[in-house]
Amino acid sequence: MPLHRTTSNPRTVSPSIVRLRAALAYTAFALTRAVLAYTAIIFTLQADPILAQAASESGWFNADRTQALVLGVILTGAILLYVVLAASGRPLFIRKIAGLETVEEAVGRATEMGKPILYVPGLNDMDEVQTIASMNLLGHLATIIAGYDSRLHVPVRKSLVMSVARETVQQSYLSAGRPDAYQEDDIHYVSDAQFAYAAAVDGIIVRERPAACFYLGGFYAESLILAETGNSIGAIQIAGTARPPQLPFFVAACDYTLIGEELFAASAYLSKEPRMLGSLKGQDAGKGIAIVFILAGSALATLESITGSETVREVSEIVLWLFR
């Protein structure tokens, strides 16, 4: 009787290696495209006689800004490195954000109570980065809500924000396999006036009594009005803004608050998308490098004033040159 033996295929490649190769290929393609675009711009400028004459007099490269190029290369390298690591399947540590960890719990509570979920994307238009970050979070939240079959209520202040929010939520319901549950009228325009909008949202909170309220975006003097009204009905409240004057009001009246950059990091935190995670970690690495150089410069300046060493002074000047 013949014996059947199972042998491993030497050509088999692990999925992590495949993802790493794909990430490296994508990075090489992006760098090649950037170099080609830069070359095309240079040739286009040289074809213009006026610009060519100006370039011959002043040069294409400003040597006084060399340190900006060095810092840009360091930051870009850090981001690309972490993007490649994330795409290869390497786990990247991101500290836990309590407000984001309780999103699903808040949605589940609203579902059990049979109450809606209120999402306020701030008062700014789509030209504000906080509103863009809020739309990303709305997409992730809508996907969770579609899975729980809860109702999402999104009153907006700007018509363009309304259009973007509708498209975002509709796509989220479609990706969750629940396109029939999407209700376009639940995302509606209220008013351009600041306190008319705040009064309308307060009325929605008092009438519908949502079990969970999300305030994520750019807020102004109405922040405490909204948060206190939601607090009065006992809703779970999660807020986030990059405007420091409004943070104390959200901290006082809400259960969880995303402070500053946590609002922008939330999309990467929830989606776990490799390019977003790599970009987030790369930026953190850039900040860490900057902190190291600042501490090193301070230590060298102190050492120079104590010892008067010429070598220490030269090294200190090199460090300071990067941040001049």
N, C-alpha and C positions, 0 to 999 in steps of 0.2 A: 504494500500500500504506500503510495507516494506521500511523502511528508510535505506539508505546506508551511513555508516559513515567511514571516512578514519582515520585510527589510525596509529600512527608512530610505527615502528618496534623497540623495545628496543635493538635488536641485531645489528641494523645498526651502523656502525663505519665510522666516517668521513675519507676522503682520507688523510688528514694531519696526523691523528693518525696511519693509515696504513703505510704511508711513514716513520713516526718516528719509528714504531716498526721494519720495515725493516732495517732502518739505525742502530738501536741498535743491531739487530741480526747480521748484517754485521760486526759491530765493535767488538762484542763479539767473532764472528768467527775468525776475524783477530788476536785478542789478544790471543785466544786459540791456533791458529796455530803458532804464534810467540813463545809462551811458550813451546809448544811441540817441535818445532825446536831447541830451546835453550837447552832443556833437552836432546834431541837426540845428540846434539853436545857435551855436557858435558860427557855423557855416552861413546861416541866414544873416546873422549880424555882420559878418565880414563882407557879405555881398553888398551891403549898403555902404556907399562911399563915406557918408557923414559919420556913421557909427564906426567904420573902419579907421577913419582918421582920429576919432576920439579915443579909440582903443590903442592906437599907436602912440598917442601922447600920454595916456594914463595907465595903459596896460589892462589886460583882462582880469588880472588877479590883484586884489587889494591885500598887500602884505600885512597891513595893519590889523586885518581881521583873521589872521592865520589861526589864532586861538579858538575862534568860533568854529572853524573847519575841524580842528582837532577834537573839540568837545562834541561836535555833530557826528564825527566818525565813531567816537567812543559810545555815544548814546545809541546810534543806529546799529552798531555791532552788538551791543547788549540786547537790543530788542530782537534782532535777527537770530541771535543765539537762543534766546528763550522761546521764540516761535518754533524753531527747529526742534528744540527739546520737547515742547508741548505736542507738536505734530507727530513725534516719534513715540508718543505714549508715555513719556516720562512724567510721573506725577509732580506737579508744582504746588508748593505750599502756599496757601492763601489763608490768612487768619479768618476765623469765623466772625461774621457780622450778625449780631443777634436779630436785628430787624429783618434780615433776609431769611434767616433760619426759621422764622415763625410765619412766613407768608402762607405756606400750605396749611398750617394750623388755623390761621385766621379764616382762610377760605373754607376749610372743613367745618369750622364753627358756624359760619354763616349758612352753610348748606344744612346742617343739623337743625338750625333754628328757623329755616325757611325764609331768611331775610336776604336782601340784596347786598352787594358790595359796592361802595362808592370809591371812585378814583378821580382825584383832582390833579390835573397835570400842570398846575401852576398858572400864572397869569401872562407869561411871555409868549411871543410868537415863535414860529419855527426857525427864526434866525438866531435864537438863543440856544447855546449848547446844553443848558439844563433841560430845556424842553425836548431836545433830541434824545438826551439820556432818559427822560421820562417816557418817551414813546417806546424806547427799547424795553424798559421795564414793563410797560403796559402790555407789550406783546407776550412776554413771559407769563405775566399774571393772567392774561386772557386764556392762554393755553391750559393753565391749571384750572381756571374757572370752568372752561369747557369740559374738562374731564370730570369735574364734580357736578356739572349741570346746575350751576348757580346762575344768578342774574347779576350782570355787571352794569353799573350806571356811571356814565362819564359826562358830566357837564363841562363845557369848555368856554373859554372867553374869546378865542380867535377862530375865524372861519377856516383858515388854513390848518390850524391844529385839529379842528373837527374832521376835516377831510383825511388828514394823515392818521388820526386815531381810528377812524372807521376802516380804512384800508388795513391798518395793523391788526385790529381785533378780528376782522373778517378772515385775514390770512391765518391768524392763530387758531380760530375755530375750524378752518378748513384743514390745517395740519393736524389738529386733534381728532379729525374724523367726525366733527359735529357741525357741519355747515348749516343744518336746519335750525340749530339753536341760536344762531346769530340774529340779533335784533338791532337793526340800524338806528331806530329811533331812540335807543338807550344811550346813544352818543350824540349829544345835541348841543347846539349853540345857545348861549344864554344872553350875554350882554358884554359889550366892550368896556362899559363903565366899571371901575374897580369895585366900588362898594355895592353897586347894583348886582354884580356877579356874586359877591360875598353873601349878600342878603338872599339871593336865589338859592345858592348852595346850602345855606343855613335852613331855608325852608324845605329843601329836599331831605336834609338830615332829620328834621323834626317830623315831617310827614311820613317818610318811608322807614325811618329808624333802622338804618343799615347796621349789620352786625360787625362790619369791618370798614374802616375808612383809611384810604391811602392818600397822602398829600406829598407828591413827589414832583419837584420842579422849582421854578423861581417864584418866591412869594414876597409880599411886602407887608403893609400894615394890617392886612386882613388875616394874617396867619393865626393870631391868637383868637380872633372871632370864630374862625372855622374850627380850630382845634378844641376850643372850650365848648362849642355846641356839640361836637362829636363826643366829647368826654361826658357831657351831661346826660346822654342817652345810654352810656355804658358800652360803647363800641370799642373794639380793639383798634387802636390807631397806630399807623406806621407812617412816619413823615421823613422827608429828606430834602435838603436844599443846600446850595453852596453860598447862600447869602448869610454871612455871620450875624447881622443884626436880628434875624428871625429865628436863629437856632435856640436861644433861651426859651422862647415861647413854645416851640415844639417840644423841647425837652421837658418843660413843666407840664404840658397838657397831654402829651402822647405817650403811648407805652414804649415805643422804640423810635429812635431818630437816627437817620443816616447823616453823618456830619461831613460836610465838605466833599472831599474826593471819594468818599464811600458811595455817593450817589452815582458817580461816573464809573466806579469799579463794579457796580452792582450787575451790569449786563454780563460782564465776563464771569462774575461769581456764580450767576444763575445758569448761564448757557454752557459753561465749560468749553467753549469753542476755542480750539488751539491758538488761532491767530490773535484772538482777543486776550486770552490768558498770557500768551507770550509777550504781547505788547504791554500788558499791565505789569508783568514781572520785569520786563526790560526797563520800563520807566522807573520802577522802584530801584533797580540796580543803578540806574543813572543818578538817582537822588543819593543813594548810598555812596557812590564814587565822589559826588560833589561834597558830601559831608566829610569824607576822609580827607579830601584835599583842603577843605577849610580848616579842619583840626590840625592837619600837617602844617599848613601855612601859619596858623597861630602859634604852634609849638616852635617852628623855626624862627619866627619873628622874636619870640621870647628868648630863645637860645642865643640869637644874634645880639640882642641887647645886653645879655649877661656876659657872653664870652667875647664879643667883638670879632669873631672868626670871619675871615674873608670867604672861606668855603661855605659856611652856613649862609652867608649873605647871598652868594650866587645861587645856591639851591632854593633859597626863599624867593628870590626874584623869578626863578623858573616857575614855581608853584603859583605865585601871584600873577604871572603873565597869562596863565590860562583863564583867569577870571577878571582880567582887566577890562 
